[in-house]
Amino acid sequence: MKKKPDCIERGYVIGINGHFPGPTIKAQVGDTLHISLSNNLSTNEGTSIHWHGISQHGTPWADGTASISQCAINPGETFHYRFTVDKAGTYFYHGHYGLQRSAGLYGSLIVDLPLDKKEPFHYDSEFNLLLSDWWHNTSLHQELALSSNPFQWIGEPQSLLINGRGQYNCSMAANIVNNNNNATLPQCKFRSDNEECAPEILHVDPNKTYRIRIASTTSLSSLNFAISNHKMVVVEADGNYIDPFEVDDIDIYSGESYSILITTNQNPNNNYWISIGVRGRKPNTPQALTILNYKKTSISSSNIIPNSPPPITPQWNDFNRSKAFTNKIHALMGSPKPPTHYDHRLLLLNTQNLINGYTKWAINNISLVLPQTPYLGSIKFKINAAFDRGHPSDNFSGGYDIFNPPANPNASFGNRVYMFRMNQVIDVILQNANVLSGNNSDIHPWHLHGHDFWVLGHGDGKFKQGYDEKRFNLKNPPLKNTVVIFPYGWTALRFRANNPGVWFFHCHIEAHLHMGMGVIFSEGVEHVKDIPKEALACGLTKKIPMSFFNTTNN
């Protein structure tokens, strides 16, 4: 469908039931959701939707990962997602096929506590903000560029969006004196509040506490979120309670979600800016802005704009500031603690490589290419020919120089699977490195499906076994499902393989994933029951008799 989320019409936007972003889904802990997804795309491509942060205990086939947990939903087909939400928190959903998240296939998923339960913090009301980035080139053009030789990068987004609304090539704050953020842009002009790109204003009462749920479904951008003149108390990260801490702004990476509390204790006769700006990459994308409006201040075209400049987004490459924020995140007292020892450790090196002249991303020198038959079916039914049954590498060469381009830039395609025994404790050390050429190391936010993990620590340089692990936080590490690796650094995480299924672990930057930056984990697939036939009606599982499947899912 055609939409103008940043005031510029784009001819290919993926919506749901005519809406962009997709409708917000609200549920309570213990609810079973039944979502029928029909593929009516005019582009003759498959689709699937991942329910980001939902564990899918007992329903791994509903995780929404094409070629891993299910077959892609073909044009004209309908797939039925049925799953139970078992933990309160701020989540979202998004396309997990091709670059469909970049095309707009996403929406919010909010899980509340049962009515007889209370959050460990007080608030009077809440808002929900879904952050994204936006290109004027379609996702199909981006796919072609990323797969070309010579390589063509997709470039920085033209706009940032807050709840699907942004402004291209203009700024609401352009006429503010001493505005360093948007000084070169013209003033935005809106015909009406109903225009697609007009900001969604947050209306608040004075002297109240508001919970603001924030989730980032960006395809590329790391963001900084701030509200003029208002402190924030961070209380939730990726659906897990954390020890509250106060900040002026937060950094949020693709795939992450937070809840913050603000108190509306400022001058009620003024309005205040809400801003997001790019971090971690040299920004060629202006801030996105909306407004916090104290209801005492009437909204009109003459007084809507706050009379002070928006918050200044921190310097894009001030990684010490980013690390300082990350190091403040600790689990709330009483949260589950990690096991003190691991059973199996993976050291995963993130590199940019060449394969037959094409630029790819690789993990331990292997760039992932997904098979035609979903892993869940081929492992469950022991179809050996569906993918390479060899063991993927647990480590990388100790002599690898992470601070320079690779001496041998060549890598290989692969689709092997890390097979874990049920209830094994798994450590993963994510190691960042220099890109293919030049002197640069990208930020990579990694997301694990089917699990939360404990973030044991971050560090600079190459991970040193026996030394760096002495610094691990085993006292109060946060539970998360998405974690960042900083440039030229490492991140350590730990989880228990206690959820039968096949699970994707990958960089949440969509272009990097498309170029092969991911691995596959499998655990306890023999315990998976009641797989619906529609999940595996493709590839080598297509001919498996119906008697092996759950036929009541529809």
RODO-2510 file (C-alpha; in nm, 4 decimals, decimal comma):
residues 554
     n   res          X          Y          Z
     1     m     0,0000     0,0000     0,0000
     2     k     0,1019     0,3649    -0,0346
     3     k     0,1794     0,5710     0,2745
     4     k     0,3469     0,8996     0,3718
     5     p     0,4918     0,8321     0,7175
     6     d     0,7493     1,1118     0,6812
     7     c     0,5344     1,3325     0,4524
     8     i     0,6903     1,1728     0,1397
     9     e     0,4795     0,9099    -0,0336
    10     r     0,6334     0,5653    -0,0699
    11     g     0,4633     0,3199    -0,3002
    12     y     0,5529    -0,0019    -0,1180
    13     v     0,4685    -0,0067     0,2516
    14     i     0,3647    -0,3278     0,4242
    15     g     0,0725    -0,2691     0,6572
    16     i    -0,1670    -0,4896     0,8512
    17     n    -0,5419    -0,4529     0,7964
    18     g    -0,4682    -0,1247     0,6216
    19     h    -0,2706     0,0177     0,9140
    20     f     0,0928     0,1257     0,9456
    21     p     0,2382     0,0492     1,1923
    22     g     0,0366    -0,2632     1,2551
    23     p    -0,2250    -0,2611     1,5320
    24     t    -0,1084    -0,2740     1,8926
    25     i    -0,1837    -0,6121     2,0481
    26     k    -0,2604    -0,6044     2,4217
    27     a    -0,2876    -0,9135     2,6383
    28     q    -0,2550    -1,0333     2,9968
    29     v    -0,0130    -1,2923     3,1299
    30     g    -0,1597    -1,6362     3,0660
    31     d    -0,3657    -1,5321     2,7642
    32     t    -0,3477    -1,7474     2,4526
    33     l    -0,3330    -1,5402     2,1367
    34     h    -0,4734    -1,6651     1,8067
    35     i    -0,3565    -1,4499     1,5184
    36     s    -0,4455    -1,5359     1,1601
    37     l    -0,1956    -1,3892     0,9152
    38     s    -0,3006    -1,3751     0,5497
    39     n    -0,0421    -1,2926     0,2853
    40     n    -0,2046    -1,0427     0,0500
    41     l     0,1219    -0,8833    -0,0635
    42     s     0,1150    -0,7636    -0,4224
    43     t     0,4864    -0,8394    -0,4667
    44     n     0,4459    -1,2181    -0,4930
    45     e     0,6768    -1,2841    -0,1964
    46     g     0,6452    -1,4924     0,1166
    47     t     0,6127    -1,3531     0,4665
    48     s     0,6181    -1,4428     0,8378
    49     i     0,5929    -1,2537     1,1664
    50     h     0,8165    -1,2942     1,4704
    51     w     0,6773    -1,2143     1,8161
    52     h     0,9857    -1,0455     1,9530
    53     g     1,0560    -1,1315     2,3186
    54     i     0,7854    -1,3985     2,3506
    55     s     0,9445    -1,7260     2,4648
    56     q     0,7075    -1,9590     2,2751
    57     h     0,7347    -2,2345     2,5377
    58     g     0,5533    -2,5321     2,3879
    59     t     0,4879    -2,3555     2,0558
    60     p     0,8276    -2,3144     1,8822
    61     w     0,6557    -2,3403     1,5459
    62     a     0,4865    -2,0040     1,6225
    63     d     0,8145    -1,8122     1,6581
    64     g     0,7669    -1,6717     1,3073
    65     t     1,1092    -1,7395     1,1555
    66     a     1,0817    -1,8567     0,7955
    67     s     1,3062    -2,1582     0,7192
    68     i     1,3702    -2,2124     1,0910
    69     s     1,0418    -2,2579     1,2780
    70     q     0,8020    -2,2585     0,9842
    71     c     0,7638    -2,2352     0,6087
    72     a     0,7251    -1,8898     0,4633
    73     i     0,3584    -1,7975     0,4188
    74     n     0,3097    -1,7912     0,0437
    75     p     0,0945    -1,5344    -0,1418
    76     g    -0,2722    -1,6117    -0,0880
    77     e    -0,2076    -1,8364     0,2123
    78     t    -0,3137    -1,7873     0,5747
    79     f    -0,1114    -1,9057     0,8726
    80     h    -0,2485    -1,9371     1,2265
    81     y    -0,0197    -1,8277     1,5076
    82     r    -0,1348    -1,9657     1,8436
    83     f     0,0766    -1,9093     2,1531
    84     t     0,0525    -1,8190     2,5211
    85     v     0,2149    -1,5077     2,6651
    86     d     0,3741    -1,6031     2,9971
    87     k     0,5513    -1,2864     3,1141
    88     a     0,4472    -0,9239     3,1435
    89     g     0,6478    -0,6692     2,9508
    90     t     0,6994    -0,4391     2,6558
    91     y     0,7333    -0,6365     2,3331
    92     f     0,6698    -0,5964     1,9625
    93     y     0,6247    -0,8004     1,6472
    94     h     0,7827    -0,7672     1,3053
    95     g     0,8346    -0,9355     0,9713
    96     h     1,1047    -1,2007     0,9609
    97     y     1,1324    -1,2625     0,5898
    98     g     1,3649    -1,0702     0,3585
    99     l     1,3784    -0,7027     0,4582
   100     q     1,0093    -0,6709     0,5389
   101     r     1,0756    -0,4985     0,8725
   102     s     1,2327    -0,2182     0,6687
   103     a     0,9121    -0,2090     0,4627
   104     g     0,6995    -0,1341     0,7693
   105     l     0,5848    -0,4775     0,8852
   106     y     0,5859    -0,4219     1,2610
   107     g     0,3677    -0,3280     1,5568
   108     s     0,3582    -0,3256     1,9376
   109     l     0,2760    -0,6184     2,1654
   110     i     0,2059    -0,5268     2,5283
   111     v     0,1589    -0,7939     2,7955
   112     d     0,0098    -0,6744     3,1247
   113     l     0,0079    -0,8470     3,4601
   114     p    -0,3181    -1,0125     3,5688
   115     l    -0,5564    -0,7698     3,7368
   116     d    -0,4791    -0,9085     4,0835
   117     k    -0,1041    -0,8460     4,0474
   118     k     0,0882    -0,5187     4,0773
   119     e     0,4032    -0,3907     3,9120
   120     p     0,6991    -0,3198     4,1451
   121     f     0,6648     0,0507     4,0652
   122     h     0,3785     0,3007     4,0676
   123     y     0,2439     0,5033     3,7749
   124     d    -0,0806     0,6805     3,6953
   125     s    -0,1024     0,6143     3,3228
   126     e     0,1118     0,4982     3,0328
   127     f     0,2126     0,5649     2,6738
   128     n     0,3598     0,3318     2,4145
   129     l     0,6251     0,4478     2,1672
   130     l     0,7512     0,2324     1,8794
   131     l     1,0675     0,3728     1,7206
   132     s     1,1813     0,2959     1,3664
   133     d     1,3893     0,4232     1,0764
   134     w     1,2691     0,4889     0,7243
   135     w     1,4110     0,4832     0,3708
   136     h     1,2537     0,6182     0,0549
   137     n     1,3987     0,3287    -0,1438
   138     t     1,1821     0,0200    -0,1012
   139     s     1,2991    -0,2902     0,0804
   140     l     1,3059    -0,4730    -0,2519
   141     h     1,5566    -0,2199    -0,3894
   142     q     1,7614    -0,2599    -0,0720
   143     e     1,7723    -0,6385    -0,1119
   144     l     1,9004    -0,6039    -0,4670
   145     a     2,1678    -0,3566    -0,3564
   146     l     2,2932    -0,5787    -0,0738
   147     s     2,3151    -0,8775    -0,3087
   148     s     2,4979    -0,6939    -0,5880
   149     n     2,8571    -0,7132    -0,7045
   150     p     3,0095    -0,4639    -0,6633
   151     f     2,8459    -0,4225    -0,3241
   152     q     2,6001    -0,1346    -0,2725
   153     w     2,5269    -0,0321     0,0857
   154     i     2,1709     0,0817     0,1644
   155     g     2,2929     0,4088     0,3182
   156     e     2,1555     0,5891     0,6197
   157     p     1,7768     0,6230     0,6573
   158     q     1,6068     0,9378     0,5336
   159     s     1,3937     0,9708     0,8470
   160     l     1,3323     0,8434     1,1966
   161     l     0,9760     0,7622     1,3010
   162     i     0,7923     0,7696     1,6341
   163     n     0,4818     0,5488     1,6162
   164     g     0,5146     0,5510     1,2376
   165     r     0,5322     0,9312     1,2053
   166     g     0,8267     1,1527     1,1153
   167     q     0,9268     1,4505     0,9063
   168     y     1,1634     1,4405     0,6088
   169     n     1,3766     1,7406     0,5180
   170     c     1,2172     1,9691     0,7746
   171     s     1,2158     2,0185     1,1496
   172     m     0,9432     2,1254     1,3873
   173     a     1,2189     2,3018     1,5808
   174     a     1,3797     2,4817     1,2863
   175     n     1,2755     2,8300     1,4021
   176     i     1,3972     2,7859     1,7593
   177     v     1,6895     3,0116     1,8469
   178     n     2,0195     2,8330     1,9281
   179     n     1,8925     2,5046     1,7898
   180     n     2,2079     2,3116     1,7024
   181     n     2,0295     1,9917     1,6009
   182     n     1,8239     2,1051     1,3038
   183     a     1,9545     2,4512     1,2188
   184     t     1,9840     2,3869     0,8445
   185     l     1,6337     2,2485     0,7937
   186     p     1,3168     2,4444     0,7094
   187     q     1,0252     2,4585     0,9498
   188     c     0,7753     2,1739     0,9144
   189     k     0,4230     2,2724     0,8226
   190     f     0,1237     2,0466     0,8770
   191     r    -0,2145     2,0927     0,7232
   192     s    -0,3912     1,9190     1,0117
   193     d    -0,3339     1,6917     1,3083
   194     n    -0,4749     1,4070     1,1007
   195     e    -0,2001     1,4180     0,8410
   196     e    -0,0102     1,0877     0,8248
   197     c     0,3207     1,2454     0,9228
   198     a     0,1927     1,4865     1,1891
   199     p     0,3484     1,4016     1,5271
   200     e     0,1550     1,1971     1,7809
   201     i     0,1498     1,4334     2,0792
   202     l     0,1607     1,2938     2,4336
   203     h    -0,0946     1,4769     2,6512
   204     v    -0,0257     1,4668     3,0260
   205     d    -0,1654     1,6078     3,3486
   206     p     0,0630     1,7965     3,5860
   207     n     0,2150     1,6198     3,8882
   208     k     0,1500     1,2680     3,7691
   209     t     0,3808     0,9715     3,7038
   210     y     0,3698     0,8208     3,3559
   211     r     0,5143     0,4962     3,2298
   212     i     0,6473     0,5281     2,8770
   213     r     0,7056     0,1976     2,7018
   214     i     0,9724     0,2324     2,4335
   215     a     1,0652    -0,0344     2,1771
   216     s     1,3060    -0,0060     1,8859
   217     t     1,2211    -0,1910     1,5677
   218     t     1,4788     0,0012     1,3644
   219     s     1,6388    -0,1796     1,0732
   220     l     1,9767    -0,0099     1,1204
   221     s     1,9852     0,2826     1,3610
   222     s     2,0908     0,2874     1,7236
   223     l     1,8998     0,5681     1,8926
   224     n     1,9089     0,8088     2,1842
   225     f     1,5771     0,9026     2,3464
   226     a     1,5265     1,2167     2,5569
   227     i     1,2537     1,4461     2,6922
   228     s     1,3352     1,8112     2,7553
   229     n     1,3571     1,9091     3,1236
   230     h     1,2411     1,5670     3,2439
   231     k     1,4449     1,3029     3,4228
   232     m     1,3710     0,9388     3,3463
   233     v     1,3744     0,6392     3,5784
   234     v     1,4448     0,3162     3,3876
   235     v     1,2478     0,0223     3,5344
   236     e     1,2166    -0,2462     3,2641
   237     a     1,4447    -0,3844     2,9940
   238     d     1,3287    -0,6401     2,7348
   239     g     1,0346    -0,7507     2,9493
   240     n     1,2412    -0,7896     3,2691
   241     y     1,2362    -0,5733     3,5810
   242     i     1,5607    -0,3954     3,6563
   243     d     1,6995    -0,2036     3,9510
   244     p     1,5572     0,1474     3,8869
   245     f     1,8068     0,4191     3,7957
   246     e     1,7682     0,7813     3,6906
   247     v     1,9056     0,9293     3,3673
   248     d     1,8579     1,2290     3,1399
   249     d     1,8312     1,0113     2,8279
   250     i     1,8652     0,6494     2,7172
   251     d     2,0432     0,4693     2,4358
   252     i     1,8296     0,2020     2,2708
   253     y     1,9494    -0,0443     2,0078
   254     s     1,7490    -0,2284     1,7459
   255     g     1,5499    -0,5057     1,9110
   256     e     1,5565    -0,3575     2,2612
   257     s     1,2663    -0,2339     2,4719
   258     y     1,2503    -0,0303     2,7913
   259     s     0,9980     0,1175     3,0295
   260     i     1,0768     0,4528     3,1840
   261     l     0,8909     0,6581     3,4435
   262     i     0,8634     1,0356     3,4204
   263     t     0,7056     1,2771     3,6654
   264     t     0,5254     1,5745     3,5133
   265     n     0,6640     1,8282     3,7589
   266     q     0,7696     2,1017     3,5174
   267     n     0,6014     2,4323     3,4314
   268     p     0,2537     2,3286     3,3100
   269     n     0,2284     2,6393     3,0920
   270     n     0,4936     2,5030     2,8549
   271     n     0,5249     2,2156     2,6103
   272     y     0,8359     1,9967     2,5977
   273     w     1,0253     1,8164     2,3213
   274     i     1,0524     1,4399     2,2901
   275     s     1,3464     1,3534     2,0645
   276     i     1,5231     1,0568     1,9123
   277     g     1,8564     1,0830     1,7338
   278     v     2,1112     0,8466     1,5816
   279     r     2,3933     0,6968     1,7900
   280     g     2,6758     0,4608     1,6924
   281     r     2,6854     0,5635     1,3262
   282     k     2,7807     0,8979     1,1735
   283     p     2,4317     1,0443     1,1400
   284     n     2,2981     1,1695     0,8113
   285     t     1,9453     1,1470     0,9485
   286     p     1,7807     1,4365     1,1384
   287     q     1,6234     1,3909     1,4789
   288     a     1,2623     1,2824     1,5033
   289     l     1,0571     1,5023     1,7326
   290     t     0,7232     1,4978     1,9008
   291     i     0,5809     1,6917     2,1950
   292     l     0,4937     1,6336     2,5593
   293     n     0,1923     1,8564     2,6199
   294     y     0,0724     1,9495     2,9679
   295     k    -0,3039     1,9590     2,9265
   296     k    -0,3160     2,2995     3,0894
   297     t    -0,1505     2,4327     2,7721
   298     s    -0,3989     2,4394     2,4839
   299     i    -0,2735     2,3067     2,1516
   300     s    -0,2987     2,5351     1,8520
   301     s    -0,0854     2,6111     1,5502
   302     s     0,0473     2,9214     1,7247
   303     n     0,1632     2,7649     2,0510
   304     i     0,2298     2,3978     1,9779
   305     i     0,6057     2,4439     1,9451
   306     p     0,8033     2,4507     2,2722
   307     n     0,9942     2,7715     2,3253
   308     s     1,3312     2,6030     2,3887
   309     p     1,5533     2,3846     2,1644
   310     p     1,5133     2,0063     2,1645
   311     p     1,7600     1,7902     2,3586
   312     i     2,0948     1,7576     2,1829
   313     t     2,1636     1,3978     2,0798
   314     p     2,5006     1,2921     2,2264
   315     q     2,7979     1,2660     1,9902
   316     w     2,7424     0,9618     1,7709
   317     n     3,0787     0,8000     1,8531
   318     d     3,0897     0,8728     2,2258
   319     f     3,0923     0,5035     2,3096
   320     n     3,2116     0,5610     2,6644
   321     r     2,8810     0,7354     2,7285
   322     s     2,6937     0,4414     2,5739
   323     k     2,8879     0,1918     2,7847
   324     a     2,8213     0,3937     3,1003
   325     f     2,4459     0,3667     3,0365
   326     t     2,4678    -0,0069     2,9613
   327     n     2,6671    -0,0683     3,2811
   328     k     2,3870     0,0846     3,4913
   329     i     2,1446    -0,1928     3,3964
   330     h     2,1167    -0,4536     3,6736
   331     a     1,8467    -0,7008     3,7639
   332     l     1,5908    -0,6048     4,0266
   333     m     1,6518    -0,7686     4,3627
   334     g     1,4793    -1,1068     4,3703
   335     s     1,5266    -1,1723     3,9976
   336     p     1,6571    -1,5156     3,8912
   337     k     2,0349    -1,5442     3,9212
   338     p     2,2521    -1,7140     3,6604
   339     p     2,4124    -2,0527     3,7182
   340     t     2,7641    -2,0062     3,8511
   341     h     2,9201    -2,2361     3,5890
   342     y     2,8626    -2,3131     3,2230
   343     d     2,8495    -2,6489     3,0444
   344     h     2,9352    -2,5292     2,6956
   345     r     3,0969    -2,2096     2,5677
   346     l     3,0855    -2,0545     2,2217
   347     l     3,3172    -1,7773     2,1077
   348     l     3,1583    -1,6140     1,8039
   349     l     3,3680    -1,3772     1,5921
   350     n     3,1700    -1,1155     1,3945
   351     t     3,3444    -1,0313     1,0653
   352     q     3,2749    -0,8806     0,7260
   353     n     3,4025    -1,1012     0,4449
   354     l     3,3983    -1,1847     0,0759
   355     i     3,2420    -1,4938    -0,0801
   356     n     3,3016    -1,5240    -0,4545
   357     g     3,3479    -1,1486    -0,4671
   358     y     3,0225    -1,0697    -0,2812
   359     t     3,0343    -0,8828     0,0504
   360     k     2,8841    -1,0801     0,3397
   361     w     2,8821    -1,0929     0,7174
   362     a     3,0087    -1,4101     0,8832
   363     i     3,0323    -1,5767     1,2240
   364     n     3,3525    -1,7759     1,2740
   365     n     3,4052    -1,7371     0,8988
   366     i     3,0657    -1,8859     0,8040
   367     s     2,7910    -1,6739     0,6455
   368     l     2,4502    -1,8231     0,7172
   369     v     2,2263    -1,9297     0,4286
   370     l     1,8939    -2,0749     0,5409
   371     p     1,7746    -2,4067     0,3927
   372     q     1,4498    -2,4625     0,2024
   373     t     1,3197    -2,7027     0,4676
   374     p     1,2586    -2,5471     0,8112
   375     y     1,5092    -2,6723     1,0688
   376     l     1,2320    -2,7550     1,3171
   377     g     1,0875    -3,0121     1,0763
   378     s     1,4124    -3,1562     0,9455
   379     i     1,5513    -3,2092     1,2974
   380     k     1,2229    -3,3365     1,4429
   381     f     1,1720    -3,5894     1,1631
   382     k     1,5434    -3,6704     1,1145
   383     i     1,5661    -3,5564     0,7528
   384     n     1,9435    -3,5638     0,7178
   385     a     1,9632    -3,4191     0,3675
   386     a     1,7920    -3,0904     0,4582
   387     f     2,1042    -2,9146     0,5921
   388     d     2,4701    -2,9752     0,6679
   389     r     2,4817    -3,1980     0,9765
   390     g     2,8431    -3,1149     1,0579
   391     h     2,9305    -2,9369     1,3830
   392     p     2,9797    -2,5602     1,3514
   393     s     3,2918    -2,4071     1,4987
   394     d     3,2811    -2,3222     1,8710
   395     n     3,5776    -2,0865     1,8479
   396     f     3,7971    -1,8801     1,6179
   397     s     4,1708    -1,8540     1,5727
   398     g     4,3475    -1,7098     1,8746
   399     g     4,5782    -1,5217     1,6400
   400     y     4,3010    -1,3270     1,4670
   401     d     4,3728    -0,9524     1,4685
   402     i     4,0432    -0,7820     1,5533
   403     f     4,1873    -0,4317     1,5065
   404     n     4,2656    -0,4593     1,1343
   405     p     4,0923    -0,5785     0,8175
   406     p     4,1098    -0,9578     0,7829
   407     a     4,4373    -1,0847     0,6358
   408     n     4,2326    -1,3431     0,4442
   409     p     3,8964    -1,1840     0,3614
   410     n     3,7374    -1,5007     0,2218
   411     a     3,4618    -1,6867     0,4032
   412     s     3,2156    -1,9654     0,3170
   413     f     2,8404    -2,0163     0,3166
   414     g     2,6962    -2,2624     0,5663
   415     n     2,3831    -2,3766     0,7507
   416     r     2,5056    -2,5981     1,0347
   417     v     2,3317    -2,6009     1,3741
   418     y     2,4620    -2,5770     1,7309
   419     m     2,2971    -2,8758     1,9028
   420     f     2,2570    -2,8404     2,2801
   421     r     2,1408    -3,0964     2,5328
   422     m     1,8328    -3,0018     2,7327
   423     n     1,9087    -2,7845     3,0353
   424     q     2,2714    -2,7282     2,9409
   425     v     2,4089    -2,3928     3,0560
   426     i     2,5461    -2,2120     2,7524
   427     d     2,7932    -1,9245     2,7498
   428     v     2,8230    -1,7132     2,4363
   429     i     3,1079    -1,4651     2,3924
   430     l     3,0336    -1,2273     2,1062
   431     q     3,3546    -1,0808     1,9690
   432     n     3,3560    -0,7725     1,7469
   433     a     3,6268    -0,6916     1,4920
   434     n     3,7325    -0,4551     1,2147
   435     v     3,5280    -0,4468     0,8937
   436     l     3,6513    -0,5639     0,5549
   437     s     3,8427    -0,2468     0,4702
   438     g     3,9373     0,0779     0,6401
   439     n     3,9492     0,1292     1,0151
   440     n     3,6036     0,0767     1,1554
   441     s     3,4095    -0,1644     1,3726
   442     d     3,0299    -0,1574     1,3650
   443     i     2,7844    -0,1797     1,6520
   444     h     2,5889    -0,5073     1,6478
   445     p     2,2759    -0,5661     1,8597
   446     w     2,2239    -0,9436     1,8914
   447     h     1,8825    -1,0995     1,9575
   448     l     1,8114    -1,4521     2,0832
   449     h     1,4795    -1,6167     2,0045
   450     g     1,3062    -1,8429     2,2562
   451     h     1,5092    -1,7299     2,5603
   452     d     1,6165    -1,4533     2,7863
   453     f     1,9845    -1,4544     2,8789
   454     w     2,1950    -1,3027     3,1540
   455     v     2,4308    -1,0312     3,0336
   456     l     2,7467    -1,1155     3,2272
   457     g     2,9623    -0,8342     3,0991
   458     h     3,1147    -0,6216     2,8263
   459     g     3,4783    -0,5440     2,7539
   460     d     3,7157    -0,3734     2,5128
   461     g     3,9540    -0,5568     2,2808
   462     k     3,9785    -0,9322     2,2425
   463     f     3,8177    -1,1541     2,5066
   464     k     4,0798    -1,3243     2,7239
   465     q     3,9606    -1,6556     2,8667
   466     g     4,0629    -1,7096     3,2253
   467     y     4,1060    -1,3363     3,2797
   468     d     3,8001    -1,1480     3,1554
   469     e     3,5583    -1,4018     3,2985
   470     k     3,6817    -1,3091     3,6460
   471     r     3,5031    -0,9791     3,5848
   472     f     3,1677    -1,1422     3,5062
   473     n     2,8701    -1,0134     3,7017
   474     l     2,7119    -1,3211     3,8625
   475     k     2,5441    -1,1207     4,1398
   476     n     2,2765    -0,9162     3,9597
   477     p     2,3209    -0,9391     3,5809
   478     p     2,0173    -0,8222     3,3827
   479     l     1,8020    -1,0679     3,1924
   480     k     1,7528    -0,9532     2,8331
   481     n     1,6779    -1,0940     2,4896
   482     t     1,8835    -0,8395     2,2930
   483     v     2,2349    -0,7180     2,3707
   484     v     2,4843    -0,4885     2,2013
   485     i     2,8488    -0,5531     2,1101
   486     f     3,0442    -0,2311     2,1018
   487     p     3,3113    -0,1629     1,8368
   488     y     3,6305    -0,3655     1,8893
   489     g     3,4805    -0,5193     2,2009
   490     w     3,3169    -0,8307     2,3406
   491     t     2,9928    -0,9142     2,5204
   492     a     2,9346    -1,2230     2,7344
   493     l     2,5961    -1,3824     2,7961
   494     r     2,4660    -1,7001     2,9596
   495     f     2,1405    -1,8912     2,9183
   496     r     1,9937    -2,2295     2,9957
   497     a     1,8862    -2,4413     2,6995
   498     n     1,5487    -2,5309     2,8492
   499     n     1,3025    -2,4488     2,5705
   500     p     1,2564    -2,7311     2,3173
   501     g     1,2800    -2,5971     1,9639
   502     v     1,5100    -2,4437     1,7058
   503     w     1,6035    -2,0841     1,7731
   504     f     1,7612    -1,8036     1,5744
   505     f     2,0441    -1,5972     1,7260
   506     h     2,1387    -1,3074     1,5022
   507     c     2,2350    -0,9459     1,4568
   508     h     1,9169    -0,7386     1,4638
   509     i     2,0438    -0,4962     1,2011
   510     e     1,8323    -0,6198     0,9147
   511     a     2,0893    -0,5708     0,6383
   512     h     2,3535    -0,7595     0,8403
   513     l     2,1143    -1,0501     0,8985
   514     h     2,0286    -1,0531     0,5287
   515     m     2,4018    -1,0792     0,4565
   516     g     2,4457    -1,3870     0,6761
   517     m     2,5065    -1,2618     1,0326
   518     g     2,3406    -1,5278     1,2432
   519     v     2,3601    -1,8788     1,3875
   520     i     2,1081    -2,1514     1,4742
   521     f     2,0579    -2,3157     1,8157
   522     s     1,8644    -2,6407     1,8671
   523     e     1,7618    -2,8035     2,1937
   524     g     1,5237    -3,0821     2,2919
   525     v     1,3420    -3,0957     1,9572
   526     e     1,2415    -3,4541     2,0350
   527     h     1,0130    -3,3088     2,3048
   528     v     0,8269    -3,0766     2,0662
   529     k     0,4661    -3,1900     2,0168
   530     d     0,1594    -3,0833     1,8224
   531     i     0,3329    -2,9144     1,5282
   532     p     0,0627    -2,8016     1,2838
   533     k     0,0982    -2,9300     0,9291
   534     e     0,0757    -2,5771     0,7884
   535     a     0,4034    -2,4891     0,9608
   536     l     0,5996    -2,7456     0,7611
   537     a     0,4155    -2,7728     0,4294
   538     c     0,7257    -2,7020     0,2211
   539     g     1,0630    -2,8494     0,1294
   540     l     1,1406    -3,2031     0,2383
   541     t     0,8768    -3,2005     0,5149
   542     k     0,5948    -3,1411     0,2689
   543     k     0,5390    -3,5143     0,2090
   544     i     0,5343    -3,6211     0,5749
   545     p     0,1979    -3,7926     0,6462
   546     m    -0,0701    -3,5891     0,8213
   547     s    -0,0770    -3,8410     1,1077
   548     f     0,2516    -3,6911     1,2356
   549     f     0,0994    -3,3463     1,2838
   550     n    -0,1537    -3,1618     1,4961
   551     t    -0,4557    -3,1196     1,2688
   552     t    -0,6644    -2,9137     1,5113
   553     n    -0,4621    -2,5896     1,4976
   554     n    -0,6830    -2,4235     1,2373
***
